[in-house]
Amino acid sequence: MPSCENKRYKEDIITGMNGEINSQPILEAEFGVLNKSSYKWEYIDYDNENYIIELKTRPKDNHNAFDRYGGLMFNYSKIKKYKKKGEVRKLIVSFNCKDGLYYWEYKEGEYTTGIGGRNDRGCDEYREMAYVPSKYMKTLYEKPNPYKTYLLDSDEED
């Protein structure tokens, strides 16, 4: 765990908190009214009678665009805890990326595991991760692409 004094760690905490605030209304439009976890380090961020939802807000780095590497990853411990609890509600993992908000509904066989993580916050943060290919994810919100305007306007040139 990084030091709480680490600059990047502090930035990531703020980014995550803002991501939760901005994403909750969009998530609620799809999954219904959600209760926000009151404990900062809970294994899920939201729940209601039908769903438990983990939100991963990714920084604005290019490697965190939705389909940059064909999918996204998160800490496999989320799935382990879900299975261990024998939860009957559906597990949703949502990704707030630089280019949109996406989600994956947990299904066995739709993810792989391996070691992944980061080391840019003053310590090694490598662990077992679940990798979900983008073909299994659904789009909740896609940010407008400024370059599409040029493609659409190209027919109007003389």
PyMOL commands that set and color helices and strands:
alter all, ss='L'
color gray80, all
select helices_A, chain A and resi 7-31+62-64+77-85+134-136+148-156
alter helices_A, ss='H'
color red, helices_A
select strands_A, chain A and resi 35-36+46-47+51-57+71-75+90-97+100-105+112-118+125-133+138-142
alter strands_A, ss='S'
color yellow, strands_A
deselect
rebuild
show_as cartoon
